[in-house]
Amino acid sequence: MIIRTLQALDLPIVEPLVRSYPFKSYRNYRVLARHAQSAVMMAEITDTITRREGVVLHLRGDEADAVVVARALEWETEFFGIPMGRIEYLLASDRSVLPNALERAVDALRERGVRHVSLRVDVADIETMALVEAHEFRLMDSLVTYTTRPRKEPPNVVRELGSIRNFRPSDGPELLAIAAHAYSGFRGRFHLDPHIANDRCDSFYVEWARQSIAMIMADMILVSEGADARLLGFLAFRKREPVSSVGGSTVYGGGLGACRVDSPGAYAGLIRAGTIWAHERDGVAECQTQNYNFPTIRIYEAVGAHYVRAEYTLHRWLG
């Protein structure tokens, strides 16, 4: 089998595998045609292949070929103090070449000094899930995604706690305190990884909130304010890329939200208000949580959101 590193000019090699890939992330959103789903996936791969930390390998055999897309993660490496990387796509014309492709991706990251590798697997892709677990990847998280479409799926009226308004800079310290308390000991993929210190895991969500306040990881922040002027919770949304630019439909989501422990009822109003905000901009509202977080899933469903995607997150320690 011939293995070589692809450059941007080699992207036509990837296109047939992208078109035939059955687990595209936006296939159930009901706003992107199939060609648009492929265009989004190609844009994601293009972004990786043009970055210094990206690596895209092509494995070609007599009767089958494969492409693996991976990158080293600079921000996460600096924050956690562990050289981290991610495998983004495993594509093949025949599944028999995937084990070799997976190990070549791991080797490429290891050569770049990476010690901690993550990847996500669509829940419908049972074969790949079995493959990566057989190659020392360990399950860490399982995310579900819910959406509502503008015009066709207006949000339902829900019981609200507090008054919803836009974030003000003076809210910053209180918002950070809410995030710190809400995510302390949170059972997410970082907290469950024995190779990552718990204090850094707690700090990760506070840093996420801090970067949302700075509008680096958010395009809007809504807060719920109680009668005593305390903040009860917050919700941050951002425009999802490259889908919003390439797919022909704007998607808002991928943000952070939290409420005070004594005010969980504020979250429903925040989700509904965030949905309205996205729809006013002709965008799809997108929300994510763990598949076992039933209270939050019930809020999504009460607002009228629909289940569109689920993914497993796995980690492998390279030592």
N, C-alpha and C positions, 0 to 999 in steps of 0.2 A: 504494500500500500504506500502511495506517495503522499507525503504530508508537507504542506507549505503554508506560510503565513500570507494572508490576503491583504492587499492594499485597497484603497478606495476605488481605483480603476478596475478592480476585480469584482465589484459588486454584481455585475450580471451573472456571475457564477452562482450567487446566492439566491437570485430571484425565483428560479423554479422550485427550490426547496421551501421558500417562504410561501409561494402560492399554494403548495400542496399541504402545508402544515395545518393540521386539523384543530389545534387548540389555541387559536388566536385570542388574545385577551379580550377583545371587544365584540366577539361574535354574537353575544346574547344581549347587547345593549339596544338593539333594534333601532339604531340611528345611523349605523355605518354599513354601507354596501360591502360586498366581499372584496372588491378591488380597493376600497378605502382601508379596509382592515389590513390588507397586504401592504399598502402604501405606508401605514403607520408602523408596521413591523420593520419595513425596509428603512424607514427614517430612524428607528431606534438602533438598528444595526449600523447604519451610516454614522450615527453619532459616536458609537463605540469605536468603529474602525478608524475614525479620524482623530481620536484622542491618543495622547502619548501612553496613557495607562491601559489602553484597549488592546485586545488580541483577538483576531479572528483567524481560525485555522481551517484549511480545506484538506480533507482526507479523501483520496481518490483510489478506488480499487478497480478490479476488472469489471465488476458488475454493479457496484454501488458506490455512492460517495456521501460525505457528511460534511457539515459545517458546524463548528462550535464557536460561540461568541462569549467572550469573558472580558473582565477588566479588573485591575487593581482599584481599590477604593481609598482614595487619598484622605478624604475628610474623616471617614470612619477610622482609618488607621491612626490618624493624629489624635482623634478624640479618645479612643479606647486604649491607645498605646500598644496595639497588636496589629501587625501587618495583615490587612484584610483584603479579600477579593470576592468576586461574584461571577458565577456562570449564568449568563442571561438566556442563551438558547442552545439547545441540542437538536440539530436538524439532520435528517438522513433520508435518503431514498429507499433505504432498507434498514430495518431496525437491527439487523445482525452486526452492523458496524458501530452502533452506539456505544457499546462498552469500551472499545478502543478510543473512540472520540472523546468520551468522558475523561478517561485517564490522560489523554493528550492535553486536554484543557487544564486539568489539575497540574500536570507537569509544567505547562507554560506559566501558570500562576506561581508555582513553587520557584521556578527560575527567576521570577521577579521579586522573590523574597517573601511572598505571601505565606502566612501560616494558618489562616482561618478563611475558609471558603464557604459561601452561602449560595443557595439557589432556591428557586420556587418551581413547584410542579403543579400543573392544573389537576384538580381532583379527578377529572375524567381520564387522565393519562396514567392509568394504573400500571402499565408496563414500565414507564420511566420511573415511577415511584419505586417499584420493586428493584429496578436497576440501580438507582442511586443508593438505596439502602444496602444493597449487596456490595456497594463500593464505599462503605464506611461513612456515609452521610447519615446524620441522626436527626430525626424529626424534632423541631423546636416550636412550631407554631402552625396555625391553620386559620387563614383569613377568609371571610366572606364579604362580598361587595353587593350593595344594594343601590339602585338608581331610581330616579323619577325623571321623565322626559318633559321638556317645556310644552305647554299647550295641551298635550294629550293626557298628562298625568298630574294635574294640579294637586297640591298637598291637601290632605284632610285637616279639618279643624281638630286640634288636640287640646287637652287641658294644659294650661301654661302656668308656670310659677315665676313671678317676677316680670319686670318690664324689659323687653328686648331693645337694645340700642347699639349704635356703632361704638367700637372701641375708641377710647381717648388715651393719649400718652400718659396721663396721670393714673390710668388703671394698671400700668405695667407692674409695679411691685405686688399688687394684690393678685393679678393674674398669674404671675410666677409662683406665688405662694400656693394658689389653688392647684396648679400643675404639679408642684413638688409633693403636696400632700396626696393628691389623687393617684399619682403613679409610683409612690414609694412601695417597693415590693411587688409591683405589677407583674403578673405572670405572662410576660411577653417573651419573644424569642431570645432577647438578650439576657433577661433574668434567669431563664431556664438553662442557659449555656454555662457549664461549670468552668469554662476557661475565661469568663469575663467577670470582673469584680462587681459585686452588687452595687457598690456606691457609684461606680461609673454608669451602671444601668439606670439608677435613679436619676443621675445627673443628665442622662441623655434626653429625657423628656423635658426637663427644665430648659436645656439648651435649645430643644426644638421649639418650645414656647418662646424663648428669648429671640430666636431667629424669626419666628412668626411676628412678634412685636416689631421687629426691625423691617418687616415686609420682605425678607429674603426668602422665607418659606411659606409665605401667605400673601394673598391678594386682598383679603378682607378678614376682619375679625369682628364678630358680634359678641356682645356680653349680655347676660341677664342680671338685672339689678333688683335687689329686694327693696321693700318699703323703707328699710333702715339705711338705704344707700350702700349696703354691702354688695359686692359682686357675688352672685350665686354660682356662676359658671361662664364658660366662654366656648366659642366655636370659631376655628380658623379654616378658611377655604383658600385654595389656589387653583389657578388654571392649569390643567393637566396637559403636559406636552410630551411627545410631539402630536398627540392625537388632536388637540384643538387646532393646530396649524395645518396639519396634513389630512386629517380624516374628514374634514367638512362639517364636523359637529363639535361645538365647544363643550368641554367637560370640566366641571368645577368639583373639586374634592381633594382627597389626599392630604387633608389637614389634620390638625390636632384639636381635640375638645375635651373638656373636663368640667365637673361640678364639685361643689363642696360636698363632703360626705353627708352633711345634714340637709342637703337640698338637691337630691337626685332628680326630683320632679322638674327642675329647670331645664333638663336636657331636651325634653320633647319640644318645648317651645323654641329652643335654639335650632334644632334640626329642621323644624318647620320653617323658621325664619331664614335659615340658610338655603333651603330649597326655593323659597320665594325669591331670594336674592339671585340665585343662579338662573331661575326661569325668567326673571326680568331682563336678564342679559342673553336670553335665548340659549341658555346652556343647560346641559344635563347636570343634575345634582347627584353626586356620588358619595357614598358613605361606606366605611369599612370598619369591621371589628372582628374579634376572634369568633370562631364558629360555636364556642361554648358560652358566649356572653349573651345569654337569653334575654336579660332585661333590656339591653341596648337593641338587640334584634327586634324585640317587641315594639320598641319606640319607632324604629325604621318602618315596620309594617303598619303601625298605627298612623303614621304620617302618610302612608300610601306608597312607600318605596317597594321595588321589586327585586328579588334575588337574581343576580346576573352572573356572578363569578365566585369561584372558591379555589383557593390555592393552599398547598402545603409549603412551608418553609423549612429547609433542612440546612444543617451546618456540618462541615467536616474539618477536623483539626489536623493540620499537617505536621505539627510538632516543630 
